[in-house]
Amino acid sequence: MKTSEIRRRFFDYFVKEGHTLVDSSPLVPGNDPTLLFTNAGMVQFKDVFLGKDKRPYSRAVTSQRCVRAGGKHNDLENVGYTARHHTFFEMLGNFSFGDYFKRDAIRFAWTFLTEELGLPKERLWVTVYHEDDEAADIWINEIGVPADRLSRLIDDNFWMMGDTGPCGPSSEIFYDHGPEVPGGPPGSPDDDLDRYIEIWNLVFMQYDQLDDGTRVPLPNPSIDTGMGLERLAAVLQQVHSNYEIDLFQNLIKAVMAETGCTDVENRSLRVIADHIRSCAFLIVDGVLPSNEGRGYVLRRIMRRAIRHGYKLGKEDTFFHKLVDALVDEMGEAYPELANLQDHVKKVVLLEEEQFARTLDNGMQVLEDGIAALDSNTLPGELIFRLYDTYGFPADLTADVARERNLEIDLEGFEEHMEAQRERARSASKFRMSKDVDLGLDGQTDFLGYDALVAEGEVIALLKGEERVDSLNAGDSGIVILDRTPFYAESGGQVGDHGVMSNNDSEIAVDDCTKLQGHHLHQVRVRNGAVKIGDRLTATVAREERENTMRHHSATHLLHAALREILGEHVQQKGSLVTYDKLRFDFSNLEAVTGEQLRAIENRVNEQILANTPVTTELMDIDSAKAKGAMALFGEKYDSEVRVLTMGKDGFSMELCGGTHVNRTGDIGLLRIVAEGGIASGVRRIEAVAGPYALAAVHQQDDRLAKLSGLFKCAPDQLLDRAQQAQQRTRELEKTVEQLKSKLASSAGSDLAASAQTVNGVKVLAAELEGADAKTLRTTMDQLKDKLQSAVIVLAAVNDGKVQLAAGVTKDQTAKVKAGELVNFVAGQVGGKGGGKPDMAMAGGSEPGKLGEALASVQGWAEDKLA
């Protein structure tokens, strides 16, 4: 049975049993900052298990793409060395959110394996948590599993996603490959051998693990199951290694074709086949190679794969070509992979090319280091040097060491890394202060979508981080109302400004942020006082808010235009929306050309001119995604979301909680003012809208008018005049160069006559007034030709700086080096330099000492020429 068929049959079975088929979530978790990557099927449902999120279904089935290559769950070092470890894998799972529990979960699993897939019951072995009598009773007395094929375990049968979060006892199902394969049943001394292979883990989610180590019952006991698709395929295809299943065999054949390797047992083939999966899907989900966080994990995986290709003798780029084979295998199940195929290949190729520039040198350094060892351990300094200079992640060096049966000094490496981090900390001292516990129930009722003025009751006041009963005239602090029209900063949109007032007081609102569901108005009390229980009229600064809305709506149109013109690989990486500008960061490997920028700007303004209504709808997250609304990777969304649609034919449809214009025409005009790179693979566009766009046009008109005045022509003649001026400047520069050359020739003739003879060699040290570096070099060449055997120093002073040139004829370079000579002089005038044995240049910052320095040259030369 093919892997794709197993996945389909799993879906069909659980949908038949009342489960909703839910798409795999991205590899970048959107609701859990404690996780580097999505590492299990339950990650996207974590808040559902905790009772913080509601879904329109109580049963779900998924095939979740997972990565385990960083953080607590890290299988990278085992990939290629074992039959079942991967950086990327698919986890089949069925879930119950307070619906069914142990009995049905066990029944579903047993029925699917034995009836739907036809696995022999006598080949299945079951484990339960040692205290879980209920699960054991269901397995033995209801399902009919013999008691002697059930094990009670402790550590292996209590599942936790991380150090905190949902957890509970579990029951695992193993497949028995038979007595001809070494190994014992789960819980026996030799259970780590290959006879019994775990294929399914049923987690009975009952608790929430807190930071302090305590466990509290979950609101609704739930079910989380996970079954590795690759492991199940190996069982059904009757092979002992995941790498022997159809999916991997096709990938391995592609690797062999690209590398020329014909040894099907070569471990590097498995490493490369595994790594192309994790790399491609990480890139699809918006991760790009970098030197930190998720991007660094991706870089580590890619460079490990490239190094294994190097081991196979493949020294040119090859890894990116495997994306096509991967799309053939998995593109149908994951259309996003096929849609971004070209983008993925481009990202991988760029990383291959970058690493190729240092791979040879780094490997030679590593080989030299190994050859020089007087022990069995690679020193931490060498590991760090390979990382810092040649881009070798430590685990790549460890991989090589493992192949040579060497240990590595990771402790020493970490010491060097810590020293580097310490040097870098001075550039980044920021620390996020711990959130204050407001101690308030509920949340602020936000009225600002429909109103800019509203009345609210003061329910809390803060001065600094302390709760207070009142704020008086002159005080700064925080006011929390039960309801407010002030937008709290989020989603890139800044918080509103404005005022609060009643008959007795006036309060300036400088900003508004959100904490624990409440809007925190940062205020200055201008007069009067404000107390708990006061009712205040809150008024948002209308002009600023309207301009902020223009820029926010323009940002959505800009995002859609970028994806349309540059490609669907474009993903938002950050944004800032204020009343006077917008800033949008997005993933793109190359600079946006001027032609593309014009097309993007025109596309946005087409949508603005269409003046279509901007609509918002409230719906659950799954309905929003089904409608086609774009969700941002890494963002956490509530179960109910706002879907914002604008432009002709739904040009832009995104999930957004910000404030927006009523019609696209309200934006007025968009003007892009800047584009540039801010990080590897991340670009930034800055733009203005509405009156600020008009002001940008006026500023450009003013500059054109001033230029027209300087050139004494009409604006439409500026280009011709500028080109004429540029041509005239070139001609004048050429004339100046010719005159300088003539002057240098004349000066050379005069200077040659003043050279002194030392042991048959002409020695000359002189200053040329007004000469630049090029003139010094030209004059130097002429003097060496005239004098034939000479040691020369020429100097000039320009803008308070000294320029020096030293020259030695070829016949004297055995005794005198130009670099030594120029540094002898430069050292006396506050500078240094260098160059070739016959010609060197230097600079200096103390022109007042030049005369004395030049006078010392003859004595220096006499010593050298003696």
Disulfide bonds with the S-S distance in Angstrom:
none
